[in-house]
Amino acid sequence: MAAVLEYTNKTGYRNQRAWKPSDERRFTALIKCYVQSPGKKELQVIEKPSTRPATFEECCKFAGNLKKQYGDTLKQLIVWDLDELNANTNWYQH
């Protein structure tokens, strides 16, 4: 699976799932945050690409910081392993 971490915050119910890679390899990560500002219906999509290959633990730590930063306005956060996505599909190719 290309997603390594998913956090959801819907109707007051928070859930987090993780799919840790079996090794300690580094990968190119893309964190996508879906934030709903107070009083607005539409979600704002914020993308945070890694500037260097990261470990799973580094991604979890960064995701934790984003959860603190956005608080209850963060509705969903997904950490993607772009190396795996690009190896298995061409969805991210330009």
C-alpha positions as CSV (number, residue, x, y, z in Angstrom):
1,M,0.0,0.0,0.0
2,A,1.3,3.4,-0.9
3,A,-0.3,5.2,2.1
4,V,1.8,4.8,5.2
5,L,-0.4,6.9,7.6
6,E,-3.9,8.2,7.7
7,Y,-5.6,10.4,10.3
8,T,-9.2,11.3,10.2
9,N,-11.2,13.7,12.3
10,K,-14.9,13.5,11.4
11,T,-17.9,14.5,13.5
12,G,-15.8,14.5,16.6
13,Y,-14.4,11.0,16.1
14,R,-10.7,10.7,15.5
15,N,-9.0,7.7,14.0
16,Q,-5.4,7.0,12.9
17,R,-4.2,4.0,10.9
18,A,-0.6,3.3,10.0
19,W,1.0,0.8,7.6
20,K,4.7,0.8,8.6
21,P,7.1,-0.4,6.0
22,S,8.8,-3.6,7.1
23,D,12.3,-2.1,7.0
24,E,13.8,1.2,8.0
25,R,14.2,2.4,4.4
26,R,13.8,6.1,3.5
27,F,11.3,7.2,1.0
28,T,10.0,10.3,-0.7
29,A,6.9,11.3,1.2
30,L,4.0,13.6,0.4
31,I,1.7,14.6,3.2
32,K,-1.7,15.8,2.2
33,C,-3.8,17.7,4.8
34,Y,-7.5,18.5,4.4
35,V,-8.4,21.5,6.5
36,Q,-11.8,23.0,7.1
37,S,-11.7,26.6,8.2
38,P,-14.4,27.7,10.7
39,G,-17.6,28.8,8.9
40,K,-16.6,27.3,5.5
41,K,-18.0,24.2,3.8
42,E,-15.1,23.5,1.4
43,L,-11.9,21.8,2.5
44,Q,-8.5,23.4,1.8
45,V,-5.9,20.9,0.6
46,I,-2.4,21.5,1.8
47,E,0.4,19.5,0.4
48,K,3.7,19.1,2.2
49,P,6.3,17.2,0.1
50,S,9.4,15.9,1.7
51,T,12.6,17.8,0.9
52,R,14.7,14.7,1.3
53,P,13.9,11.0,1.7
54,A,12.3,10.4,5.2
55,T,11.8,7.5,7.5
56,F,8.4,6.3,8.7
57,E,9.2,7.7,12.2
58,E,10.1,11.1,10.8
59,C,6.8,11.2,8.9
60,C,4.8,10.3,12.0
61,K,6.6,13.1,14.0
62,F,5.9,15.6,11.3
63,A,2.2,14.5,11.1
64,G,1.9,14.9,14.9
65,N,3.2,18.5,14.5
66,L,0.6,19.2,11.8
67,K,-2.2,17.8,14.0
68,K,-1.2,20.2,16.8
69,Q,-0.8,23.1,14.4
70,Y,-4.2,22.7,12.7
71,G,-6.1,21.2,15.7
72,D,-9.8,20.5,15.1
73,T,-9.8,22.1,11.7
74,L,-7.7,19.2,10.4
75,K,-10.2,16.8,9.0
76,Q,-7.9,14.3,7.2
77,L,-4.2,13.8,6.8
78,I,-2.6,11.2,4.6
79,V,1.1,10.4,4.3
80,W,1.9,8.9,0.9
81,D,5.0,6.9,-0.1
82,L,5.7,8.5,-3.6
83,D,8.5,6.0,-4.4
84,E,6.0,3.1,-4.1
85,L,3.3,4.9,-6.0
86,N,5.6,5.8,-8.8
87,A,7.0,2.2,-9.0
88,N,3.5,0.7,-9.2
89,T,1.6,3.2,-11.3
90,N,2.1,6.3,-13.4
91,W,-0.6,8.4,-11.7
92,Y,1.9,11.0,-10.5
93,Q,3.8,11.3,-13.8
94,H,3.6,14.6,-15.6
